[in-house]
Amino acid sequence: MTTQTTKRCCGTSIGVLITDPADQLIMITRGWWPKGTAPVAGHVRDEHASVAQALVAEVREEVGLTVTGTPRTLWRGHLPNLCASLPARPTPGHQWEVAEATAEGQIIPAPGETQGARAYTQHEVDALAQATLAHYRAGGLPVDQPDASLEAVWLRLLYEAGRLPWLTRGDLDLAETAYTKPPGKYWLGGRK
């Protein structure tokens, strides 16, 4: 079933880095555009009163975990990344806050919103980032990005969080070219 998407992006996002005891990063594979695998993330002002409330709610919603302790902000800034909603006004993109949090419970991926969730080693995260770069270097389009890759905006966000320090300026520019392309079909008719 296709639904009409007329909702406009609120222009704010939270990204949450949660690691397990082996320092593996908990990530989801997206159920819709933008394509790829990424840490837990979501809009702040669409349904939440604060960044803190959005962080707790998105972790619970996407991976079924309960946030414990006080999250620590790793990076704040604006990125021009587009999402499945119509672009924010007057400036398209998102004001991001990326935080590190602890959580407990069993990983339970949200059906529909995700295609799965699990913990990834740093080696696996690096390989997903390389897959994203290879896709775009080969002229691939965002709509065709493989699930077994890192969501393009997360190249920049994980770089800023110190988890992908090997990325070059050229890599980050390539990622920005990808995450600023409109998602076409979503803006024209909704998502599955």
Secondary structure as GFF3:
##gff-version 3
##sequence-region A 1 192
A	DSSP	beta_strand	12	18	.	.	.	ID=ss1
A	DSSP	beta_strand	25	30	.	.	.	ID=ss2
A	DSSP	beta_strand	37	43	.	.	.	ID=ss3
A	DSSP	alpha_helix	51	63	.	.	.	ID=ss4
A	DSSP	beta_strand	66	79	.	.	.	ID=ss5
A	DSSP	beta_strand	94	104	.	.	.	ID=ss6
A	DSSP	beta_strand	114	120	.	.	.	ID=ss7
A	DSSP	alpha_helix	122	137	.	.	.	ID=ss8
A	DSSP	three_ten_helix	142	144	.	.	.	ID=ss9
A	DSSP	alpha_helix	152	160	.	.	.	ID=ss10
A	DSSP	alpha_helix	169	179	.	.	.	ID=ss11
A	DSSP	alpha_helix	185	189	.	.	.	ID=ss12
###
